[in-house]
Amino acid sequence: MAVLVICQDSDNAPTLRKTLAQAHLDYIETIQAFVSVAGPLNQSVDAMRSGEYDGSGFVYDTNDVAVARKLFENDPYAKGGVYSHVSFAIFSPKAGQWVGGLSWK
């Protein structure tokens, strides 16, 4: 299992992302063993059209939401106010290339 985190950017995110980018990337390097996949998102139609990021997604390799929350909250983007809304969910990958096919076969 894993913990999926979906983040929506704050109004100040474009500026904050630029300011905090290197610290964020440096932090991700330190927790890489816990990160299955992570990256910026284009969630809104405007963001999809413009190519500007308006969120982030993380899949942490843990089934403990408290562990994922701590990993997330220590990220400079989270500490710096990049996100206005964050949701956490237990994620059970069952199919796809990332999980090696179909878990029920």
C-alpha positions in Angstrom: 0.0 0.0 0.0 0.9 3.6 -0.3 -0.3 7.1 0.7 -1.4 9.4 -2.1 -1.2 13.1 -1.5 -2.9 15.6 -3.9 -2.1 19.3 -3.4 -3.7 22.4 -4.9 -1.5 25.5 -5.2 -2.1 28.7 -3.3 -2.5 32.0 -5.1 1.2 32.8 -4.4 2.4 29.4 -5.6 4.1 30.5 -8.8 6.4 32.9 -7.0 6.9 30.5 -4.0 7.7 27.6 -6.3 10.5 29.6 -7.9 11.9 30.7 -4.6 11.7 27.3 -2.9 12.4 25.0 -5.8 16.0 24.1 -5.0 15.2 23.5 -1.3 12.3 21.4 -2.3 14.4 19.3 -4.7 17.1 18.9 -2.1 14.6 17.7 0.4 13.1 15.2 -2.0 16.6 13.7 -2.5 16.8 13.1 1.3 13.5 11.2 1.4 13.8 9.5 -2.0 13.5 6.0 -0.4 10.0 6.9 0.8 8.8 8.4 -2.6 7.3 6.1 -5.1 6.5 8.9 -7.5 6.1 12.7 -7.2 5.7 15.7 -9.4 3.8 18.8 -10.3 0.3 18.8 -11.7 -1.8 20.7 -14.2 -5.2 20.3 -12.6 -7.4 23.1 -13.9 -8.3 23.6 -17.5 -6.4 26.9 -17.5 -3.3 25.1 -16.2 -3.6 22.4 -18.8 -3.8 25.0 -21.5 -1.0 27.3 -20.2 1.3 24.5 -19.0 1.6 26.3 -15.7 1.6 24.0 -12.6 -1.2 24.4 -10.1 -0.6 21.5 -7.8 1.5 18.6 -6.9 1.1 14.9 -6.4 3.0 12.5 -4.2 2.8 8.8 -3.7 4.7 7.8 -0.5 5.8 4.3 0.0 4.2 3.8 3.4 0.8 2.6 4.6 1.0 5.0 7.6 -0.7 8.3 6.9 1.1 9.9 9.9 4.4 9.0 8.3 3.4 10.4 5.0 2.0 13.6 6.7 5.3 14.1 8.4 7.3 13.6 5.2 5.0 16.0 3.4 4.9 18.7 6.2 8.8 18.8 6.3 8.9 19.6 2.5 9.9 23.3 1.9 7.0 23.7 -0.5 4.6 22.7 2.3 6.3 24.7 4.9 6.6 27.7 2.6 2.9 28.0 1.7 2.9 26.7 -1.9 -0.3 24.7 -1.2 -3.7 25.9 -0.2 -5.4 22.5 0.0 -3.9 19.1 0.6 -5.7 15.7 0.8 -4.2 12.4 1.9 -5.6 8.9 1.0 -4.5 5.3 1.5 -3.8 4.1 -2.1 -3.8 0.4 -3.0 -2.2 0.1 -6.4 -3.7 -2.9 -8.2 -3.0 -2.6 -11.9 -0.6 -0.9 -14.3 3.0 -0.8 -15.4 4.1 0.7 -12.1 2.8 -2.4 -10.2 4.0 -4.9 -12.8 0.7 -5.6 -14.5 -2.4 -6.9 -12.8 -2.3 -7.8 -9.1 -5.1 -10.4 -9.4 -3.3 -12.5 -12.1 
